[in-house]
Amino acid sequence: LSHLRKPETGMLELACTKWQINKKYSFLIGDQKTDMLCARNFGIKGFLFEGGNLYDFVSKLVKDLKY
């Protein structure tokens, strides 16, 4: 089960078997360096949340994303 722990990508791979996830439009928000490594290892964008209001962080992030 260690493959399910970040920075390994097992949990994201498992999610892809259950749902249709388009990695091109996906990103991961986390509060640890291991979260950012997981995103990179999986080939998606990673954004480090360092505190504050999570809703405001996500709202700005989504507004600023350019795909």
N, C-alpha and C positions, 0 to 999 in steps of 0.2 A: 503493500500500500504506500510505500514511500514515493512512488511515482505520482501520487495524488497531492503531494506537498510541494508548495512553491519553494524554489524557483522551477521545479519540474512542471511540465505542462499537462500532466495526466487529467486533472480536473477539467481543463478546457477541452481536451480531446474527448473526454466523456460527454461533455455538454454538446459537442458537435455530433455525436452519435444519436442524441436525443432530439435535437432541434436543428433546423436549417440555419446555420450561422455563416454569414458572409464575413470572412476575416478582413476583407478590404474596408468594410465599414464598421469594424469592431474596435473597441478599445477597452483597456482595463484601468480602473482607478484603484490605487492602493496607498497604504501609508508606510510601507517598508521597501527597502532596496530589493528584497526578494520578490516583491510584487512586480517591480519594474523589470527585473531579470526574467520573470515568468512571461511577461508581455513580450519582451524581445525574443525569448526562446520560441515563443508561439508565432511570432511574425505579425504582431499587432502593436498598436501604439499603447504606451503606458503613461499614465499621469500620476504624479506623486501628490497626494493630499496631505498637507502638513498641518491641518487643523483649521478651525474656523467653522463657518457655516457650509455644510456639505451641499445643500441645495444651491446656494449662491455659486459655489465652485463648479458644480455640474452645469448649471445654467449658463455661466460664462464660457465654459469649455465647449459646450454644444454650439453655442452661438458663434464661437471663434473657429470651430473646426472647418477646414476646407477639404472637401473630397473631390 
